[in-house]
Amino acid sequence: MENLLELMRQRQSSRVLFDPKRKILKKDMDQILEAGRWAPTAHNMQNYEIIIVDDKKILEAISNIKSSISLTFIKENYKQMSFSKEELKEKGTGVLGTMFPLAWRNPDIKAEDLGPDDHNNFMAEEIKSSPVLGIVIYDSTKRAPASENDFLGAISLGCVMENMWLMANSLGIGFHILSALSEGNISGKLHKMLNIPKNMKIAYSFRLGYPVDSDKYLRVRRKVDVFSYKNKYTDK
């Protein structure tokens, strides 16, 4: 049990380039998918499919899809940033702003001030360096029973992600979520490129690989007594 807790403490998002020449072994990929297979899902619907992309030509094509960063993302992401380790430790939530491109650290930036390649270059290099890109899709015509906006279905997809993430990290493999691939223009082109049916939506994508450089960074969490309550909720 202690080993499991320690694995959870060490789990992190590998926001760095991977070694494209170092492949993910089939036996390791099988274990990661097996971990996802046993994730809890609402009513055991298992409403997901996973496309594993390891063909270099397809990865190159995906990396070349043009996209733009959302100004809403920049503004809302800024609220989660700290600009020093001391600030981040004090907050106990959020991330260091230095993890993002310089343009993304300005909440007042305008669309015309964003270079055309600010987002493309950042994401393209990450994808091209990855030996494996996973695309998690789900059937948008189904939902967990009486679950408004399929809230329980979304939680289920998160459970699948967490199981795979923990397994990957236990094998020494970096894991990084790419939410941008489920958006607008990119999603539409991926549907055609990967032969994804119209009723299947992209929930999220993930990169797998071995980091070229150290991907260790400061991770913080609130203390248990800060977010937990006994018997009833009270202000602290």
Phi, psi and omega in degrees: 000319179297322178297322179294317179296320180294322177299319178295322180293327184272345181302138179205167177269125183272083182273053181221171177285148177257166176276106184294342181274346181263102186283159173273121181295146181302320182295327178285319178298321179297321179293321179296316179291326178295322177296318177296324181300326184264013176289146177289137175227151182305124179055025182052036181292328182049049185278065179203155171225153182231123177260122179260116181254117177229005177283122185300324181293321179289319178298320178297317180296319179295320181293338182272356178292126182282141179212170177226147181279139181285132176295329176297318178299314182300314182294316183283328177292326180301324181295340181265359185271148166240153185245015171203157179296325181295318179296318181295318179297322182292319179291317182079001178220163176090195185221166175284133181297334182292354179282351185242157177304152184304320182297333183280354183263011180244104184290345182260008183295146179254158183305320182290344179273349180276126177295150182298340183249007181304318181270318183303310182296319182299312183279323183300316180296323179297315182293315182296333181276352187269126176291337180219136172235124179257136178243115180263119181240160179216158181278109184287351179272357179243158174208160174296142184309127176054031180255104183301130183058022181053044180302317180292327177294321178294319176299319180301316179297326176294325178294320178298315180300312183298317179300314180294321181298312180297319179295316179301312180296326179293336179267003180080018182257132179289146183224129183218124179280135174242101181280338185297335183288351179264001184264145170019252187301316182294314181301315181299317181289325177294324178302316180288316184296323185253008177061042181275127179300153183300325183284349179267125180256151177275118179281311178191167176234162179215144176263143174234141177170183180251117183304136177287315178248168178301132179250021179284135177212166183291123176244135182234156175214149173292153177286153184304319183288353177276323184252357182252149182225154180247122177073320178204158180280132177223151176291148179241000000 
